[in-house]
Amino acid sequence: MKQIVRLLAIALAVAAASPAVAADTIFPRGIRVGVTPMPGLTESQAFLGFESPGHGVKVLLAELPGPAYGEVETAFKALPDNATVKVKPQSLETAAGTAYYTAEDGVAGTDKVRRYSLIVPGSKAFSGYVAVQVAESEASTYSEDAVKKMLSSVTVRQEVPVSEQIAQMPFNVRELADFKTVRTLAPGAAMLLADGNEDTGIEAAPFMVLGLIGSVPEQTDDRARFAEQAAATIPGLREARITNSEPIRIDGQPGFETRIEAISGKDNTPVTVVQWLRFGSSNVALRVIGSTPRDKWSEAFPRFRKVRDGLKPR
């Protein structure tokens, strides 16, 4: 349970936006967790969730890994009824099912606050998470009962509409090349396209990650080194070796293509990976990563290029 409480401090720094209607369940764009916010709260411009006009109340919504809910449920059921703990978890029935939450007093800067953390079941792929922080100065307006009522409205959806996900991205995705799974990895920052899914596994079939990468060198001569260094940071690859890395033109702009052979996934799948960087006028580049089992490369590569060539700036 301590980890859920600690998540509040980290979670309140995540991003998204736009005004809410308090009478309805609202899903902040790009995620699968929604809630009916307390009256007076609107969607935040600084994180995925809601806040009061003076920022004294913050409600963050997020997705945690699928097993997180089960781990919390197991810990809750193993706790003796007479156990003495500093922050005692409680169960709460919600629109998403039985949830577990904690409530405790804390301090944010110099202000006293009341903090709540709640986790709900989602699917094998994700658990829903809600963190609430109420400043002492707002407690008379946003009481503990009001917070519990809001928490009981938490619900989940299994899919986020593709158009909703694409609308958040800093570039337009005009071609999906028949990928079956489209998932936001980081709202407004990175997107996954895959033939597999979170239940069957991603690495065993072709997939792509679309996003941006910063701190790009301005000098052309430095970009080869930068591209190789970026390729070395692609997560999940073992025994990786670069087989080719060269400058190319992408949609009329300077770019760099890097190819890698590696081992990936729990089944030790041999994969071929391509990374494209498309440089622009600033120190940010569009980064496209395509990965496929090696024996599917000839079929997957044209699809990778199709997606890459369909990416346009907004």
C-alpha positions as CSV (number, residue, x, y, z in Angstrom):
1,M,0.0,0.0,0.0
2,K,2.9,2.4,0.6
3,Q,3.7,2.3,-3.1
4,I,0.2,3.6,-4.0
5,V,0.6,6.4,-1.5
6,R,4.0,7.3,-3.0
7,L,2.5,7.4,-6.5
8,L,0.5,10.5,-5.6
9,A,3.6,12.7,-5.4
10,I,4.8,11.4,-8.7
11,A,1.5,11.2,-10.4
12,L,0.4,14.8,-9.8
13,A,3.1,15.8,-12.4
14,V,1.6,14.1,-15.5
15,A,-0.1,16.0,-18.4
16,A,-3.5,16.8,-20.4
17,A,-6.6,19.2,-20.8
18,S,-10.2,20.9,-21.5
19,P,-13.3,21.8,-19.5
20,A,-15.6,19.1,-18.0
21,V,-19.3,18.7,-17.3
22,A,-19.5,17.5,-13.7
23,A,-22.8,15.6,-14.1
24,D,-21.2,13.0,-16.5
25,T,-18.4,10.5,-16.4
26,I,-15.4,12.1,-18.0
27,F,-12.5,10.1,-19.5
28,P,-9.4,12.4,-19.8
29,R,-8.3,12.0,-23.3
30,G,-6.2,9.0,-24.1
31,I,-6.7,6.9,-21.0
32,R,-9.2,4.2,-20.0
33,V,-10.1,5.5,-16.5
34,G,-12.9,7.9,-16.0
35,V,-14.8,9.6,-13.1
36,T,-17.7,12.0,-12.4
37,P,-15.7,14.9,-10.9
38,M,-17.1,16.9,-8.0
39,P,-19.0,20.1,-8.9
40,G,-16.7,23.0,-9.5
41,L,-13.8,20.9,-10.9
42,T,-12.6,21.2,-14.5
43,E,-10.1,19.3,-16.5
44,S,-6.5,20.3,-15.7
45,Q,-4.1,21.9,-18.1
46,A,-1.2,20.4,-16.2
47,F,-2.0,16.7,-15.7
48,L,-4.6,14.0,-16.7
49,G,-7.4,14.8,-14.3
50,F,-9.4,17.6,-12.7
51,E,-8.7,20.5,-10.3
52,S,-10.5,23.4,-8.6
53,P,-10.0,27.0,-9.9
54,G,-7.5,27.8,-7.2
55,H,-5.7,24.5,-7.6
56,G,-6.4,23.5,-4.0
57,V,-8.1,20.3,-5.2
58,K,-6.4,17.9,-7.6
59,V,-7.8,14.7,-9.0
60,L,-5.3,12.7,-11.1
61,L,-6.4,9.6,-13.2
62,A,-3.9,7.1,-14.5
63,E,-3.3,3.6,-15.7
64,L,-1.1,1.2,-13.7
65,P,0.1,-2.3,-14.9
66,G,-2.6,-5.0,-14.9
67,P,-1.3,-7.0,-11.9
68,A,-1.2,-3.9,-9.6
69,Y,-4.9,-4.3,-8.6
70,G,-4.5,-8.0,-7.7
71,E,-1.4,-7.2,-5.6
72,V,-3.2,-4.6,-3.6
73,E,-6.3,-6.9,-3.2
74,T,-4.1,-9.7,-2.0
75,A,-2.4,-7.4,0.5
76,F,-5.8,-6.0,1.7
77,K,-7.3,-9.5,2.3
78,A,-4.1,-10.7,4.1
79,L,-4.4,-7.8,6.6
80,P,-5.9,-8.9,9.9
81,D,-9.0,-7.0,11.1
82,N,-7.2,-5.9,14.2
83,A,-4.0,-4.9,12.5
84,T,-2.5,-1.5,13.5
85,V,-1.2,0.3,10.5
86,K,-0.5,4.0,9.9
87,V,-2.7,4.2,6.8
88,K,-5.4,1.5,6.8
89,P,-6.8,0.6,3.3
90,Q,-10.6,0.4,2.9
91,S,-12.7,-1.2,0.2
92,L,-15.2,0.8,-1.8
93,E,-17.8,-0.3,-4.4
94,T,-17.4,1.6,-7.7
95,A,-18.8,1.5,-11.2
96,A,-15.6,-0.4,-12.1
97,G,-16.0,-3.0,-9.3
98,T,-14.6,-3.3,-5.8
99,A,-11.8,-0.7,-5.3
100,Y,-9.3,-0.2,-2.5
101,Y,-8.4,3.2,-1.2
102,T,-6.4,5.0,1.5
103,A,-6.8,8.4,3.0
104,E,-4.3,10.3,5.1
105,D,-3.2,13.7,6.1
106,G,-0.1,15.2,4.6
107,V,1.7,18.4,3.6
108,A,2.3,20.0,0.2
109,G,4.8,22.7,0.5
110,T,3.6,24.6,3.5
111,D,0.0,23.6,3.2
112,K,-1.8,20.9,5.0
113,V,-3.7,18.5,2.7
114,R,-5.8,15.4,2.7
115,R,-4.7,12.7,0.3
116,Y,-6.6,9.8,-1.2
117,S,-5.4,7.0,-3.4
118,L,-7.6,4.5,-5.1
119,I,-7.1,1.5,-7.3
120,V,-9.8,-0.3,-9.4
121,P,-9.7,-3.4,-11.6
122,G,-9.4,-2.8,-15.4
123,S,-8.3,-5.8,-17.3
124,K,-5.2,-8.1,-17.6
125,A,-3.5,-5.2,-19.3
126,F,-4.2,-2.3,-16.8
127,S,-5.5,-1.3,-13.4
128,G,-7.2,2.1,-12.9
129,Y,-5.7,4.5,-10.4
130,V,-7.0,7.8,-8.9
131,A,-5.2,10.2,-6.7
132,V,-6.9,13.0,-4.9
133,Q,-5.4,15.9,-3.0
134,V,-7.6,18.4,-1.1
135,A,-6.0,21.4,0.6
136,E,-7.2,22.2,4.1
137,S,-8.5,25.5,2.8
138,E,-10.9,23.6,0.5
139,A,-12.0,21.0,2.9
140,S,-15.3,22.7,3.8
141,T,-16.3,22.7,0.1
142,Y,-14.8,19.3,-0.8
143,S,-15.6,17.1,2.2
144,E,-14.5,13.5,2.7
145,D,-18.0,12.3,1.9
146,A,-17.9,14.3,-1.4
147,V,-14.6,12.7,-2.3
148,K,-15.9,9.2,-1.5
149,K,-18.9,9.8,-3.7
150,M,-16.7,10.9,-6.5
151,L,-14.4,7.9,-6.1
152,S,-17.4,5.5,-6.1
153,S,-18.1,6.8,-9.7
154,V,-14.8,5.7,-11.1
155,T,-15.2,3.5,-14.1
156,V,-13.0,2.1,-16.9
157,R,-13.4,1.5,-20.6
158,Q,-11.5,-1.2,-22.5
159,E,-10.6,0.8,-25.5
160,V,-9.9,4.5,-26.3
161,P,-11.2,5.6,-29.8
162,V,-8.3,5.7,-32.2
163,S,-9.3,9.2,-33.4
164,E,-9.2,10.4,-29.8
165,Q,-5.7,9.1,-29.4
166,I,-4.4,10.5,-32.6
167,A,-5.9,13.9,-31.8
168,Q,-3.6,14.2,-28.9
169,M,-0.4,13.5,-30.8
170,P,1.9,16.4,-31.8
171,F,1.8,15.1,-35.4
172,N,-1.0,13.7,-37.5
173,V,-1.1,9.9,-38.1
174,R,-2.7,9.5,-41.5
175,E,-1.9,5.8,-42.1
176,L,-2.2,2.8,-39.7
177,A,-1.2,0.1,-42.2
178,D,-3.8,-2.3,-40.8
179,F,-2.2,-2.6,-37.3
180,K,-4.8,-4.2,-35.1
181,T,-3.9,-2.5,-31.8
182,V,-3.5,1.3,-31.3
183,R,-2.5,2.4,-27.8
184,T,-1.3,5.6,-26.3
185,L,1.9,5.0,-24.4
186,A,2.2,8.6,-23.1
187,P,-0.6,11.0,-23.7
188,G,0.4,13.6,-26.3
189,A,3.9,12.1,-26.6
190,A,4.1,8.5,-27.8
191,M,1.8,5.9,-29.5
192,L,2.0,2.1,-30.1
193,L,0.7,0.4,-33.2
194,A,0.8,-3.4,-33.0
195,D,-0.5,-6.7,-34.5
196,G,-0.3,-8.3,-31.1
197,N,-2.0,-7.0,-27.9
198,E,-1.3,-6.8,-24.2
199,D,-2.8,-10.2,-23.5
200,T,-1.0,-12.2,-26.3
201,G,2.2,-10.1,-26.1
202,I,3.6,-7.4,-28.4
203,E,7.1,-8.6,-29.3
204,A,6.0,-11.8,-31.1
205,A,4.4,-9.8,-34.0
206,P,5.3,-6.6,-35.9
207,F,4.8,-3.3,-33.9
208,M,5.7,0.3,-34.1
209,V,6.3,3.2,-31.6
210,L,5.7,6.7,-32.8
211,G,7.0,9.7,-30.8
212,L,9.4,12.6,-30.6
213,I,12.9,12.8,-29.3
214,G,14.6,15.9,-28.1
215,S,18.2,17.3,-27.7
216,V,18.8,16.7,-31.4
217,P,22.2,18.1,-32.5
218,E,22.0,20.9,-35.1
219,Q,25.1,19.9,-37.0
220,T,24.6,17.2,-39.7
221,D,27.9,15.6,-38.8
222,D,26.7,14.9,-35.2
223,R,23.4,13.3,-36.2
224,A,24.9,9.9,-37.1
225,R,26.3,9.5,-33.6
226,F,23.0,10.7,-32.2
227,A,21.0,8.3,-34.2
228,E,23.1,5.3,-33.0
229,Q,23.0,6.5,-29.4
230,A,19.2,6.8,-29.7
231,A,18.9,3.3,-31.2
232,A,20.9,1.9,-28.3
233,T,18.3,3.2,-25.8
234,I,15.4,1.2,-27.4
235,P,14.0,-0.8,-24.5
236,G,13.6,-4.6,-24.5
237,L,16.4,-5.5,-26.8
238,R,19.1,-7.9,-25.9
239,E,22.3,-8.9,-27.8
240,A,21.6,-5.9,-30.1
241,R,23.9,-5.0,-32.9
242,I,23.5,-2.2,-35.5
243,T,23.6,-3.6,-39.1
244,N,23.1,-0.3,-40.9
245,S,23.0,3.4,-40.2
246,E,22.8,6.0,-42.8
247,P,21.3,9.5,-43.7
248,I,18.2,9.5,-45.8
249,R,15.5,12.0,-46.9
250,I,12.0,11.5,-45.3
251,D,9.2,13.6,-46.8
252,G,11.7,16.0,-48.2
253,Q,13.4,16.5,-44.8
254,P,16.8,15.2,-43.6
255,G,16.5,12.0,-41.7
256,F,18.5,9.0,-40.5
257,E,17.7,5.2,-40.8
258,T,19.3,2.8,-38.3
259,R,18.7,-1.0,-38.5
260,I,19.3,-3.4,-35.6
261,E,19.2,-7.2,-35.1
262,A,18.5,-8.3,-31.6
263,I,16.7,-10.7,-29.3
264,S,13.4,-9.5,-27.7
265,G,10.6,-10.7,-25.4
266,K,10.2,-13.5,-22.9
267,D,10.3,-16.1,-25.8
268,N,13.7,-14.8,-26.9
269,T,12.4,-13.9,-30.4
270,P,15.0,-12.9,-33.0
271,V,13.9,-9.5,-34.2
272,T,14.9,-6.9,-36.8
273,V,14.3,-3.3,-35.8
274,V,14.4,-0.1,-37.8
275,Q,14.6,3.4,-36.3
276,W,13.9,6.5,-38.4
277,L,14.6,10.0,-37.2
278,R,13.1,12.9,-39.2
279,F,14.8,16.1,-38.3
280,G,13.0,19.5,-38.4
281,S,14.0,23.1,-37.8
282,S,14.3,22.8,-34.0
283,N,16.2,20.4,-31.7
284,V,13.3,17.9,-31.7
285,A,13.0,15.0,-34.2
286,L,10.2,12.7,-35.1
287,R,11.2,9.2,-34.0
288,V,9.6,6.1,-35.6
289,I,10.6,2.6,-34.4
290,G,9.5,-0.6,-36.1
291,S,10.2,-4.0,-34.7
292,T,9.3,-7.4,-36.2
293,P,10.3,-11.1,-35.8
294,R,13.1,-11.5,-38.3
295,D,11.2,-14.0,-40.5
296,K,8.4,-11.4,-41.0
297,W,10.7,-8.5,-42.0
298,S,9.9,-8.6,-45.7
299,E,6.2,-8.3,-45.0
300,A,6.5,-5.8,-42.1
301,F,9.0,-3.3,-43.6
302,P,6.6,-1.9,-46.3
303,R,3.9,-1.4,-43.6
304,F,6.5,0.4,-41.4
305,R,7.3,2.7,-44.3
306,K,3.6,3.3,-45.0
307,V,3.0,4.5,-41.5
308,R,6.2,6.6,-41.5
309,D,5.3,8.3,-44.7
310,G,1.8,9.1,-43.4
311,L,3.1,11.1,-40.5
312,K,2.6,14.8,-41.0
313,P,3.2,17.8,-38.8
314,R,0.2,19.6,-37.3
